[in-house]
C-alpha cells in the first residue's frame, strides 16, 4: 500500500458529512453504489492533488533552505 493510500484512508476515516448517509439510504442499491463510487473517486483525486501540491511546496522551500533553518 502506498503512502498516499494510507493517508487517504486516515483522512476519509476521520470525517463525517451530516445527513449524507440518510440521503443515500433513500436511493436504490445501484444508485447508492454509483454515488459512492463517484464521490470516492473525486475525493481521492482531490486528496492526491492537494497532497502532491503540498509536497512540491515543501520541496521548493527545502531547496531554498527555508524549512529547516
PDB file of N, CA, C, O and CB in Angstrom:
ATOM      1  N   UNK A   1       0.857  -1.183   0.000  1.00  0.00           N
ATOM      2  CA  UNK A   1       0.000   0.000   0.000  1.00  0.00           C
ATOM      3  C   UNK A   1       0.898   1.241   0.000  1.00  0.00           C
ATOM      4  O   UNK A   1       1.822   1.343   0.807  1.00  0.00           O
ATOM      5  CB  UNK A   1      -0.972   0.001   1.239  1.00  0.00           C
ATOM      6  N   UNK A   2       0.625   2.173  -0.900  1.00  0.00           N
ATOM      7  CA  UNK A   2       1.451   3.373  -0.970  1.00  0.00           C
ATOM      8  C   UNK A   2       1.078   4.372   0.122  1.00  0.00           C
ATOM      9  O   UNK A   2       0.014   4.276   0.734  1.00  0.00           O
ATOM     10  CB  UNK A   2       1.316   4.026  -2.343  1.00  0.00           C
ATOM     11  N   UNK A   3       1.958   5.315   0.350  1.00  0.00           N
ATOM     12  CA  UNK A   3       1.775   6.306   1.410  1.00  0.00           C
ATOM     13  C   UNK A   3       0.506   7.118   1.187  1.00  0.00           C
ATOM     14  O   UNK A   3      -0.228   7.391   2.136  1.00  0.00           O
ATOM     15  CB  UNK A   3       2.988   7.238   1.487  1.00  0.00           C
ATOM     16  N   UNK A   4       0.242   7.505  -0.051  1.00  0.00           N
ATOM     17  CA  UNK A   4      -0.963   8.284  -0.330  1.00  0.00           C
ATOM     18  C   UNK A   4      -2.226   7.512   0.034  1.00  0.00           C
ATOM     19  O   UNK A   4      -3.183   8.096   0.541  1.00  0.00           O
ATOM     20  CB  UNK A   4      -1.005   8.683  -1.801  1.00  0.00           C
ATOM     21  N   UNK A   5      -2.236   6.211  -0.220  1.00  0.00           N
ATOM     22  CA  UNK A   5      -3.413   5.403   0.119  1.00  0.00           C
ATOM     23  C   UNK A   5      -3.621   5.356   1.628  1.00  0.00           C
ATOM     24  O   UNK A   5      -4.754   5.452   2.101  1.00  0.00           O
ATOM     25  CB  UNK A   5      -3.268   3.974  -0.439  1.00  0.00           C
ATOM     26  N   UNK A   6      -2.541   5.209   2.385  1.00  0.00           N
ATOM     27  CA  UNK A   6      -2.643   5.188   3.846  1.00  0.00           C
ATOM     28  C   UNK A   6      -3.168   6.522   4.360  1.00  0.00           C
ATOM     29  O   UNK A   6      -4.085   6.555   5.181  1.00  0.00           O
ATOM     30  CB  UNK A   6      -1.274   4.872   4.484  1.00  0.00           C
ATOM     31  N   UNK A   7      -2.596   7.615   3.882  1.00  0.00           N
ATOM     32  CA  UNK A   7      -3.039   8.936   4.320  1.00  0.00           C
ATOM     33  C   UNK A   7      -4.484   9.206   3.907  1.00  0.00           C
ATOM     34  O   UNK A   7      -5.252   9.793   4.669  1.00  0.00           O
ATOM     35  CB  UNK A   7      -2.123  10.015   3.750  1.00  0.00           C
ATOM     36  N   UNK A   8      -4.848   8.780   2.711  1.00  0.00           N
ATOM     37  CA  UNK A   8      -6.225   8.965   2.251  1.00  0.00           C
ATOM     38  C   UNK A   8      -7.197   8.190   3.139  1.00  0.00           C
ATOM     39  O   UNK A   8      -8.267   8.696   3.478  1.00  0.00           O
ATOM     40  CB  UNK A   8      -6.369   8.516   0.784  1.00  0.00           C
ATOM     41  N   UNK A   9      -6.832   6.976   3.512  1.00  0.00           N
ATOM     42  CA  UNK A   9      -7.687   6.180   4.393  1.00  0.00           C
ATOM     43  C   UNK A   9      -7.874   6.858   5.738  1.00  0.00           C
ATOM     44  O   UNK A   9      -8.981   6.888   6.276  1.00  0.00           O
ATOM     45  CB  UNK A   9      -7.098   4.787   4.592  1.00  0.00           C
ATOM     46  N   UNK A  10      -6.797   7.402   6.281  1.00  0.00           N
ATOM     47  CA  UNK A  10      -6.901   8.129   7.548  1.00  0.00           C
ATOM     48  C   UNK A  10      -7.792   9.352   7.395  1.00  0.00           C
ATOM     49  O   UNK A  10      -8.622   9.631   8.260  1.00  0.00           O
ATOM     50  CB  UNK A  10      -5.509   8.548   8.048  1.00  0.00           C
ATOM     51  N   UNK A  11      -7.622  10.079   6.297  1.00  0.00           N
ATOM     52  CA  UNK A  11      -8.394  11.299   6.058  1.00  0.00           C
ATOM     53  C   UNK A  11      -9.881  10.989   5.927  1.00  0.00           C
ATOM     54  O   UNK A  11     -10.710  11.663   6.538  1.00  0.00           O
ATOM     55  CB  UNK A  11      -7.892  12.011   4.796  1.00  0.00           C
ATOM     56  N   UNK A  12     -10.225   9.974   5.134  1.00  0.00           N
ATOM     57  CA  UNK A  12     -11.639   9.655   4.948  1.00  0.00           C
ATOM     58  C   UNK A  12     -12.247   9.036   6.194  1.00  0.00           C
ATOM     59  O   UNK A  12     -13.454   9.156   6.409  1.00  0.00           O
ATOM     60  CB  UNK A  12     -11.814   8.715   3.771  1.00  0.00           C
ATOM     61  N   UNK A  13     -11.453   8.383   7.013  1.00  0.00           N
ATOM     62  CA  UNK A  13     -11.965   7.770   8.231  1.00  0.00           C
ATOM     63  C   UNK A  13     -12.239   8.759   9.339  1.00  0.00           C
ATOM     64  O   UNK A  13     -12.929   8.429  10.304  1.00  0.00           O
ATOM     65  CB  UNK A  13     -11.009   6.750   8.716  1.00  0.00           C
ATOM     66  N   UNK A  14     -11.712   9.968   9.222  1.00  0.00           N
ATOM     67  CA  UNK A  14     -11.839  10.966  10.280  1.00  0.00           C
ATOM     68  C   UNK A  14     -12.790  12.095   9.940  1.00  0.00           C
ATOM     69  O   UNK A  14     -12.721  13.158  10.556  1.00  0.00           O
ATOM     70  CB  UNK A  14     -10.504  11.534  10.596  1.00  0.00           C
ATOM     71  N   UNK A  15     -13.664  11.897   8.989  1.00  0.00           N
ATOM     72  CA  UNK A  15     -14.605  12.956   8.660  1.00  0.00           C
ATOM     73  C   UNK A  15     -15.997  12.366   8.484  1.00  0.00           C
ATOM     74  O   UNK A  15     -16.150  11.173   8.222  1.00  0.00           O
ATOM     75  CB  UNK A  15     -14.164  13.707   7.385  1.00  0.00           C
ATOM     76  N   UNK A  16     -16.976  13.190   8.626  1.00  0.00           N
ATOM     77  CA  UNK A  16     -18.368  12.740   8.504  1.00  0.00           C
ATOM     78  C   UNK A  16     -19.195  13.893   7.956  1.00  0.00           C
ATOM     79  O   UNK A  16     -19.074  15.029   8.415  1.00  0.00           O
ATOM     80  CB  UNK A  16     -18.937  12.247   9.884  1.00  0.00           C
ATOM     81  N   UNK A  17     -20.030  13.598   6.981  1.00  0.00           N
ATOM     82  CA  UNK A  17     -20.912  14.605   6.414  1.00  0.00           C
ATOM     83  C   UNK A  17     -22.313  14.391   6.976  1.00  0.00           C
ATOM     84  O   UNK A  17     -22.926  13.349   6.746  1.00  0.00           O
ATOM     85  CB  UNK A  17     -20.916  14.539   4.856  1.00  0.00           C
ATOM     86  N   UNK A  18     -22.811  15.362   7.701  1.00  0.00           N
ATOM     87  CA  UNK A  18     -24.121  15.259   8.329  1.00  0.00           C
ATOM     88  C   UNK A  18     -25.218  15.110   7.282  1.00  0.00           C
ATOM     89  O   UNK A  18     -25.287  15.880   6.324  1.00  0.00           O
ATOM     90  CB  UNK A  18     -24.389  16.483   9.204  1.00  0.00           C
ATOM     91  N   UNK A  19     -26.068  14.116   7.477  1.00  0.00           N
ATOM     92  CA  UNK A  19     -27.203  13.915   6.588  1.00  0.00           C
ATOM     93  C   UNK A  19     -26.911  13.124   5.331  1.00  0.00           C
ATOM     94  O   UNK A  19     -27.838  12.697   4.644  1.00  0.00           O
ATOM     95  CB  UNK A  19     -27.743  15.211   6.207  1.00  0.00           C
ATOM     96  N   UNK A  20     -25.658  12.924   5.019  1.00  0.00           N
ATOM     97  CA  UNK A  20     -25.306  12.237   3.779  1.00  0.00           C
ATOM     98  C   UNK A  20     -25.778  10.781   3.796  1.00  0.00           C
ATOM     99  O   UNK A  20     -26.333  10.297   2.810  1.00  0.00           O
ATOM    100  CB  UNK A  20     -23.791  12.296   3.552  1.00  0.00           C
ATOM    101  N   UNK A  21     -25.560  10.094   4.900  1.00  0.00           N
ATOM    102  CA  UNK A  21     -25.928   8.680   4.967  1.00  0.00           C
ATOM    103  C   UNK A  21     -27.437   8.483   4.822  1.00  0.00           C
ATOM    104  O   UNK A  21     -27.875   7.541   4.162  1.00  0.00           O
ATOM    105  CB  UNK A  21     -25.448   8.074   6.283  1.00  0.00           C
ATOM    106  N   UNK A  22     -28.228   9.355   5.427  1.00  0.00           N
ATOM    107  CA  UNK A  22     -29.681   9.247   5.328  1.00  0.00           C
ATOM    108  C   UNK A  22     -30.155   9.479   3.899  1.00  0.00           C
ATOM    109  O   UNK A  22     -31.057   8.792   3.420  1.00  0.00           O
ATOM    110  CB  UNK A  22     -30.353  10.241   6.270  1.00  0.00           C
ATOM    111  N   UNK A  23     -29.552  10.435   3.230  1.00  0.00           N
ATOM    112  CA  UNK A  23     -29.926  10.727   1.837  1.00  0.00           C
ATOM    113  C   UNK A  23     -29.581   9.559   0.923  1.00  0.00           C
ATOM    114  O   UNK A  23     -30.351   9.214   0.026  1.00  0.00           O
ATOM    115  CB  UNK A  23     -29.223  12.005   1.345  1.00  0.00           C
ATOM    116  N   UNK A  24     -28.433   8.962   1.151  1.00  0.00           N
ATOM    117  CA  UNK A  24     -28.001   7.845   0.309  1.00  0.00           C
ATOM    118  C   UNK A  24     -28.879   6.619   0.539  1.00  0.00           C
ATOM    119  O   UNK A  24     -29.152   5.869  -0.398  1.00  0.00           O
ATOM    120  CB  UNK A  24     -26.530   7.500   0.586  1.00  0.00           C
ATOM    121  N   UNK A  25     -29.322   6.409   1.772  1.00  0.00           N
ATOM    122  CA  UNK A  25     -30.175   5.256   2.077  1.00  0.00           C
ATOM    123  C   UNK A  25     -31.487   5.285   1.300  1.00  0.00           C
ATOM    124  O   UNK A  25     -32.091   4.236   1.079  1.00  0.00           O
ATOM    125  CB  UNK A  25     -30.468   5.205   3.565  1.00  0.00           C
ATOM    126  N   UNK A  26     -31.935   6.459   0.885  1.00  0.00           N
ATOM    127  CA  UNK A  26     -33.195   6.598   0.153  1.00  0.00           C
ATOM    128  C   UNK A  26     -33.066   6.186  -1.313  1.00  0.00           C
ATOM    129  O   UNK A  26     -34.074   6.020  -1.999  1.00  0.00           O
ATOM    130  CB  UNK A  26     -33.686   8.032   0.239  1.00  0.00           C
ATOM    131  N   UNK A  27     -31.852   6.024  -1.790  1.00  0.00           N
ATOM    132  CA  UNK A  27     -31.614   5.651  -3.184  1.00  0.00           C
ATOM    133  C   UNK A  27     -31.686   4.138  -3.354  1.00  0.00           C
ATOM    134  O   UNK A  27     -31.632   3.389  -2.378  1.00  0.00           O
ATOM    135  CB  UNK A  27     -30.247   6.176  -3.659  1.00  0.00           C
ATOM    136  N   UNK A  28     -31.809   3.697  -4.606  1.00  0.00           N
ATOM    137  CA  UNK A  28     -31.762   2.259  -4.885  1.00  0.00           C
ATOM    138  C   UNK A  28     -30.340   1.762  -4.659  1.00  0.00           C
ATOM    139  O   UNK A  28     -29.406   2.560  -4.577  1.00  0.00           O
ATOM    140  CB  UNK A  28     -32.234   1.948  -6.344  1.00  0.00           C
ATOM    141  N   UNK A  29     -30.177   0.454  -4.560  1.00  0.00           N
ATOM    142  CA  UNK A  29     -28.852  -0.129  -4.325  1.00  0.00           C
ATOM    143  C   UNK A  29     -27.870   0.258  -5.431  1.00  0.00           C
ATOM    144  O   UNK A  29     -26.706   0.557  -5.164  1.00  0.00           O
ATOM    145  CB  UNK A  29     -28.953  -1.659  -4.226  1.00  0.00           C
ATOM    146  N   UNK A  30     -28.345   0.250  -6.658  1.00  0.00           N
ATOM    147  CA  UNK A  30     -27.482   0.608  -7.789  1.00  0.00           C
ATOM    148  C   UNK A  30     -27.078   2.082  -7.715  1.00  0.00           C
ATOM    149  O   UNK A  30     -25.918   2.426  -7.943  1.00  0.00           O
ATOM    150  CB  UNK A  30     -28.199   0.318  -9.129  1.00  0.00           C
ATOM    151  N   UNK A  31     -28.036   2.940  -7.398  1.00  0.00           N
ATOM    152  CA  UNK A  31     -27.737   4.373  -7.267  1.00  0.00           C
ATOM    153  C   UNK A  31     -26.772   4.628  -6.110  1.00  0.00           C
ATOM    154  O   UNK A  31     -25.879   5.469  -6.216  1.00  0.00           O
ATOM    155  CB  UNK A  31     -29.034   5.177  -7.056  1.00  0.00           C
ATOM    156  N   UNK A  32     -26.952   3.903  -5.012  1.00  0.00           N
ATOM    157  CA  UNK A  32     -26.055   4.045  -3.869  1.00  0.00           C
ATOM    158  C   UNK A  32     -24.627   3.696  -4.266  1.00  0.00           C
ATOM    159  O   UNK A  32     -23.682   4.409  -3.926  1.00  0.00           O
ATOM    160  CB  UNK A  32     -26.516   3.156  -2.705  1.00  0.00           C
ATOM    161  N   UNK A  33     -24.485   2.594  -4.986  1.00  0.00           N
ATOM    162  CA  UNK A  33     -23.155   2.170  -5.430  1.00  0.00           C
ATOM    163  C   UNK A  33     -22.531   3.214  -6.358  1.00  0.00           C
ATOM    164  O   UNK A  33     -21.358   3.559  -6.212  1.00  0.00           O
ATOM    165  CB  UNK A  33     -23.237   0.806  -6.144  1.00  0.00           C
ATOM    166  N   UNK A  34     -23.313   3.711  -7.302  1.00  0.00           N
ATOM    167  CA  UNK A  34     -22.807   4.699  -8.258  1.00  0.00           C
ATOM    168  C   UNK A  34     -22.382   5.992  -7.567  1.00  0.00           C
ATOM    169  O   UNK A  34     -21.317   6.531  -7.868  1.00  0.00           O
ATOM    170  CB  UNK A  34     -23.868   5.002  -9.310  1.00  0.00           C
ATOM    171  N   UNK A  35     -23.203   6.492  -6.646  1.00  0.00           N
ATOM    172  CA  UNK A  35     -22.878   7.763  -5.998  1.00  0.00           C
ATOM    173  C   UNK A  35     -21.665   7.616  -5.090  1.00  0.00           C
ATOM    174  O   UNK A  35     -20.831   8.518  -5.015  1.00  0.00           O
ATOM    175  CB  UNK A  35     -24.076   8.279  -5.194  1.00  0.00           C
ATOM    176  N   UNK A  36     -21.565   6.498  -4.410  1.00  0.00           N
ATOM    177  CA  UNK A  36     -20.397   6.282  -3.540  1.00  0.00           C
ATOM    178  C   UNK A  36     -19.117   6.160  -4.357  1.00  0.00           C
ATOM    179  O   UNK A  36     -18.086   6.719  -3.984  1.00  0.00           O
ATOM    180  CB  UNK A  36     -20.590   5.021  -2.681  1.00  0.00           C
ATOM    181  N   UNK A  37     -19.177   5.433  -5.464  1.00  0.00           N
ATOM    182  CA  UNK A  37     -18.002   5.284  -6.325  1.00  0.00           C
ATOM    183  C   UNK A  37     -17.598   6.633  -6.915  1.00  0.00           C
ATOM    184  O   UNK A  37     -16.412   6.961  -6.964  1.00  0.00           O
ATOM    185  CB  UNK A  37     -18.281   4.270  -7.453  1.00  0.00           C
ATOM    186  N   UNK A  38     -18.580   7.412  -7.362  1.00  0.00           N
ATOM    187  CA  UNK A  38     -18.310   8.733  -7.935  1.00  0.00           C
ATOM    188  C   UNK A  38     -17.664   9.655  -6.897  1.00  0.00           C
ATOM    189  O   UNK A  38     -16.658  10.308  -7.176  1.00  0.00           O
ATOM    190  CB  UNK A  38     -19.614   9.363  -8.468  1.00  0.00           C
ATOM    191  N   UNK A  39     -18.247   9.699  -5.710  1.00  0.00           N
ATOM    192  CA  UNK A  39     -17.720  10.574  -4.651  1.00  0.00           C
ATOM    193  C   UNK A  39     -16.330  10.134  -4.208  1.00  0.00           C
ATOM    194  O   UNK A  39     -15.443  10.965  -4.012  1.00  0.00           O
ATOM    195  CB  UNK A  39     -18.668  10.586  -3.445  1.00  0.00           C
ATOM    196  N   UNK A  40     -16.145   8.827  -4.052  1.00  0.00           N
ATOM    197  CA  UNK A  40     -14.840   8.326  -3.624  1.00  0.00           C
ATOM    198  C   UNK A  40     -13.762   8.660  -4.645  1.00  0.00           C
ATOM    199  O   UNK A  40     -12.652   9.048  -4.279  1.00  0.00           O
ATOM    200  CB  UNK A  40     -14.896   6.814  -3.397  1.00  0.00           C
ATOM    201  N   UNK A  41     -14.088   8.510  -5.928  1.00  0.00           N
ATOM    202  CA  UNK A  41     -13.131   8.823  -6.984  1.00  0.00           C
ATOM    203  C   UNK A  41     -12.763  10.309  -6.969  1.00  0.00           C
ATOM    204  O   UNK A  41     -11.586  10.659  -7.051  1.00  0.00           O
ATOM    205  CB  UNK A  41     -13.702   8.433  -8.353  1.00  0.00           C
ATOM    206  N   UNK A  42     -13.762  11.174  -6.866  1.00  0.00           N
ATOM    207  CA  UNK A  42     -13.494  12.614  -6.832  1.00  0.00           C
ATOM    208  C   UNK A  42     -12.715  13.019  -5.590  1.00  0.00           C
ATOM    209  O   UNK A  42     -11.802  13.840  -5.671  1.00  0.00           O
ATOM    210  CB  UNK A  42     -14.797  13.391  -6.894  1.00  0.00           C
ATOM    211  N   UNK A  43     -13.066  12.451  -4.442  1.00  0.00           N
ATOM    212  CA  UNK A  43     -12.350  12.772  -3.212  1.00  0.00           C
ATOM    213  C   UNK A  43     -10.907  12.300  -3.278  1.00  0.00           C
ATOM    214  O   UNK A  43     -10.002  12.998  -2.821  1.00  0.00           O
ATOM    215  CB  UNK A  43     -13.049  12.148  -2.011  1.00  0.00           C
ATOM    216  N   UNK A  44     -10.689  11.125  -3.842  1.00  0.00           N
ATOM    217  CA  UNK A  44      -9.330  10.593  -3.958  1.00  0.00           C
ATOM    218  C   UNK A  44      -8.487  11.494  -4.861  1.00  0.00           C
ATOM    219  O   UNK A  44      -7.338  11.800  -4.542  1.00  0.00           O
ATOM    220  CB  UNK A  44      -9.354   9.144  -4.511  1.00  0.00           C
ATOM    221  N   UNK A  45      -9.054  11.913  -5.976  1.00  0.00           N
ATOM    222  CA  UNK A  45      -8.323  12.793  -6.883  1.00  0.00           C
ATOM    223  C   UNK A  45      -7.993  14.119  -6.215  1.00  0.00           C
ATOM    224  O   UNK A  45      -6.874  14.617  -6.341  1.00  0.00           O
ATOM    225  CB  UNK A  45      -9.129  13.033  -8.157  1.00  0.00           C
ATOM    226  N   UNK A  46      -8.951  14.692  -5.511  1.00  0.00           N
ATOM    227  CA  UNK A  46      -8.720  15.967  -4.825  1.00  0.00           C
ATOM    228  C   UNK A  46      -7.663  15.816  -3.743  1.00  0.00           C
ATOM    229  O   UNK A  46      -6.807  16.686  -3.588  1.00  0.00           O
ATOM    230  CB  UNK A  46     -10.023  16.496  -4.215  1.00  0.00           C
ATOM    231  N   UNK A  47      -7.714  14.727  -2.996  1.00  0.00           N
ATOM    232  CA  UNK A  47      -6.720  14.483  -1.957  1.00  0.00           C
ATOM    233  C   UNK A  47      -5.334  14.342  -2.567  1.00  0.00           C
ATOM    234  O   UNK A  47      -4.379  14.951  -2.084  1.00  0.00           O
ATOM    235  CB  UNK A  47      -7.076  13.229  -1.153  1.00  0.00           C
ATOM    236  N   UNK A  48      -5.214  13.544  -3.623  1.00  0.00           N
ATOM    237  CA  UNK A  48      -3.920  13.344  -4.279  1.00  0.00           C
ATOM    238  C   UNK A  48      -3.335  14.661  -4.770  1.00  0.00           C
ATOM    239  O   UNK A  48      -2.153  14.935  -4.561  1.00  0.00           O
ATOM    240  CB  UNK A  48      -4.062  12.373  -5.446  1.00  0.00           C
ATOM    241  N   UNK A  49      -4.156  15.472  -5.422  1.00  0.00           N
ATOM    242  CA  UNK A  49      -3.687  16.763  -5.937  1.00  0.00           C
ATOM    243  C   UNK A  49      -3.232  17.657  -4.788  1.00  0.00           C
ATOM    244  O   UNK A  49      -2.163  18.265  -4.856  1.00  0.00           O
ATOM    245  CB  UNK A  49      -4.800  17.463  -6.752  1.00  0.00           C
ATOM    246  N   UNK A  50      -4.034  17.737  -3.744  1.00  0.00           N
ATOM    247  CA  UNK A  50      -3.674  18.574  -2.597  1.00  0.00           C
ATOM    248  C   UNK A  50      -2.411  18.106  -1.919  1.00  0.00           C
ATOM    249  O   UNK A  50      -1.554  18.920  -1.574  1.00  0.00           O
ATOM    250  CB  UNK A  50      -4.796  18.601  -1.599  1.00  0.00           C
ATOM    251  N   UNK A  51      -2.281  16.807  -1.721  1.00  0.00           N
ATOM    252  CA  UNK A  51      -1.100  16.279  -1.043  1.00  0.00           C
ATOM    253  C   UNK A  51       0.150  16.462  -1.897  1.00  0.00           C
ATOM    254  O   UNK A  51       1.195  16.867  -1.389  1.00  0.00           O
ATOM    255  CB  UNK A  51      -1.296  14.799  -0.707  1.00  0.00           C
ATOM    256  N   UNK A  52       0.049  16.171  -3.173  1.00  0.00           N
ATOM    257  CA  UNK A  52       1.207  16.325  -4.059  1.00  0.00           C
ATOM    258  C   UNK A  52       1.618  17.791  -4.171  1.00  0.00           C
ATOM    259  O   UNK A  52       2.808  18.094  -4.260  1.00  0.00           O
ATOM    260  CB  UNK A  52       0.896  15.757  -5.455  1.00  0.00           C
ATOM    261  N   UNK A  53       0.652  18.693  -4.165  1.00  0.00           N
ATOM    262  CA  UNK A  53       0.963  20.124  -4.184  1.00  0.00           C
ATOM    263  C   UNK A  53       1.695  20.526  -2.916  1.00  0.00           C
ATOM    264  O   UNK A  53       2.659  21.291  -2.969  1.00  0.00           O
ATOM    265  CB  UNK A  53      -0.318  20.955  -4.342  1.00  0.00           C
ATOM    266  N   UNK A  54       1.246  20.018  -1.782  1.00  0.00           N
ATOM    267  CA  UNK A  54       1.915  20.314  -0.512  1.00  0.00           C
ATOM    268  C   UNK A  54       3.348  19.789  -0.519  1.00  0.00           C
ATOM    269  O   UNK A  54       4.254  20.463  -0.027  1.00  0.00           O
ATOM    270  CB  UNK A  54       1.133  19.702   0.666  1.00  0.00           C
ATOM    271  N   UNK A  55       3.561  18.607  -1.064  1.00  0.00           N
ATOM    272  CA  UNK A  55       4.911  18.042  -1.141  1.00  0.00           C
ATOM    273  C   UNK A  55       5.791  18.892  -2.052  1.00  0.00           C
ATOM    274  O   UNK A  55       6.955  19.140  -1.735  1.00  0.00           O
ATOM    275  CB  UNK A  55       4.864  16.584  -1.652  1.00  0.00           C
ATOM    276  N   UNK A  56       5.248  19.335  -3.170  1.00  0.00           N
ATOM    277  CA  UNK A  56       6.021  20.186  -4.079  1.00  0.00           C
ATOM    278  C   UNK A  56       6.409  21.497  -3.406  1.00  0.00           C
ATOM    279  O   UNK A  56       7.542  21.958  -3.545  1.00  0.00           O
ATOM    280  CB  UNK A  56       5.222  20.470  -5.359  1.00  0.00           C
ATOM    281  N   UNK A  57       5.474  22.097  -2.679  1.00  0.00           N
ATOM    282  CA  UNK A  57       5.781  23.336  -1.959  1.00  0.00           C
ATOM    283  C   UNK A  57       6.846  23.099  -0.896  1.00  0.00           C
ATOM    284  O   UNK A  57       7.756  23.910  -0.722  1.00  0.00           O
ATOM    285  CB  UNK A  57       4.513  23.912  -1.314  1.00  0.00           C
ATOM    286  N   UNK A  58       6.725  21.984  -0.188  1.00  0.00           N
ATOM    287  CA  UNK A  58       7.721  21.629   0.829  1.00  0.00           C
ATOM    288  C   UNK A  58       9.100  21.505   0.178  1.00  0.00           C
ATOM    289  O   UNK A  58      10.080  22.044   0.692  1.00  0.00           O
ATOM    290  CB  UNK A  58       7.334  20.300   1.546  1.00  0.00           C
ATOM    291  N   UNK A  59       9.176  20.799  -0.946  1.00  0.00           N
ATOM    292  CA  UNK A  59      10.452  20.618  -1.635  1.00  0.00           C
ATOM    293  C   UNK A  59      11.025  21.949  -2.111  1.00  0.00           C
ATOM    294  O   UNK A  59      12.233  22.165  -2.021  1.00  0.00           O
ATOM    295  CB  UNK A  59      10.283  19.670  -2.820  1.00  0.00           C
ATOM    296  N   UNK A  60      10.180  22.839  -2.613  1.00  0.00           N
ATOM    297  CA  UNK A  60      10.656  24.150  -3.050  1.00  0.00           C
ATOM    298  C   UNK A  60      11.225  24.937  -1.877  1.00  0.00           C
ATOM    299  O   UNK A  60      12.286  25.552  -1.987  1.00  0.00           O
ATOM    300  CB  UNK A  60       9.523  24.939  -3.716  1.00  0.00           C
ATOM    301  N   UNK A  61      10.518  24.915  -0.761  1.00  0.00           N
ATOM    302  CA  UNK A  61      11.021  25.613   0.424  1.00  0.00           C
ATOM    303  C   UNK A  61      12.309  24.986   0.926  1.00  0.00           C
ATOM    304  O   UNK A  61      13.237  25.691   1.322  1.00  0.00           O
ATOM    305  CB  UNK A  61       9.973  25.606   1.534  1.00  0.00           C
ATOM    306  N   UNK A  62      12.365  23.664   0.910  1.00  0.00           N
ATOM    307  CA  UNK A  62      13.555  22.961   1.374  1.00  0.00           C
ATOM    308  C   UNK A  62      14.753  23.285   0.485  1.00  0.00           C
ATOM    309  O   UNK A  62      15.870  23.443   0.979  1.00  0.00           O
ATOM    310  CB  UNK A  62      13.306  21.444   1.402  1.00  0.00           C
ATOM    311  N   UNK A  63      14.525  23.386  -0.824  1.00  0.00           N
ATOM    312  CA  UNK A  63      15.607  23.706  -1.756  1.00  0.00           C
ATOM    313  C   UNK A  63      16.150  25.114  -1.551  1.00  0.00           C
ATOM    314  O   UNK A  63      17.312  25.384  -1.855  1.00  0.00           O
ATOM    315  CB  UNK A  63      15.125  23.551  -3.184  1.00  0.00           C
ATOM    316  N   UNK A  64      15.321  26.005  -1.040  1.00  0.00           N
ATOM    317  CA  UNK A  64      15.786  27.367  -0.782  1.00  0.00           C
ATOM    318  C   UNK A  64      16.327  27.519   0.633  1.00  0.00           C
ATOM    319  O   UNK A  64      16.775  28.596   1.027  1.00  0.00           O
ATOM    320  CB  UNK A  64      14.659  28.359  -1.012  1.00  0.00           C
ATOM    321  N   UNK A  65      16.278  26.426   1.392  1.00  0.00           N
ATOM    322  CA  UNK A  65      16.789  26.473   2.755  1.00  0.00           C
ATOM    323  C   UNK A  65      15.831  27.114   3.730  1.00  0.00           C
ATOM    324  O   UNK A  65      16.244  27.536   4.810  1.00  0.00           O
ATOM    325  CB  UNK A  65      18.080  27.205   2.786  1.00  0.00           C
ATOM    326  N   UNK A  66      14.565  27.197   3.380  1.00  0.00           N
ATOM    327  CA  UNK A  66      13.611  27.906   4.212  1.00  0.00           C
ATOM    328  C   UNK A  66      12.870  27.076   5.235  1.00  0.00           C
ATOM    329  O   UNK A  66      12.088  27.630   6.007  1.00  0.00           O
ATOM    330  CB  UNK A  66      12.645  28.549   3.364  1.00  0.00           C
ATOM    331  N   UNK A  67      13.080  25.768   5.277  1.00  0.00           N
ATOM    332  CA  UNK A  67      12.304  24.945   6.201  1.00  0.00           C
ATOM    333  C   UNK A  67      13.082  24.616   7.464  1.00  0.00           C
ATOM    334  O   UNK A  67      12.588  24.841   8.569  1.00  0.00           O
ATOM    335  CB  UNK A  67      11.871  23.666   5.522  1.00  0.00           C
ATOM    336  N   UNK A  68      14.251  24.104   7.323  1.00  0.00           N
ATOM    337  CA  UNK A  68      14.978  23.580   8.474  1.00  0.00           C
ATOM    338  C   UNK A  68      15.934  24.584   9.107  1.00  0.00           C
ATOM    339  O   UNK A  68      16.673  24.229  10.026  1.00  0.00           O
ATOM    340  CB  UNK A  68      15.741  22.368   8.068  1.00  0.00           C
ATOM    341  N   UNK A  69      15.936  25.802   8.646  1.00  0.00           N
ATOM    342  CA  UNK A  69      16.874  26.784   9.213  1.00  0.00           C
ATOM    343  C   UNK A  69      16.165  27.754  10.095  1.00  0.00           C
ATOM    344  O   UNK A  69      16.794  28.651  10.657  1.00  0.00           O
ATOM    345  CB  UNK A  69      17.607  27.533   8.122  1.00  0.00           C
TER     346      UNK A  69
END
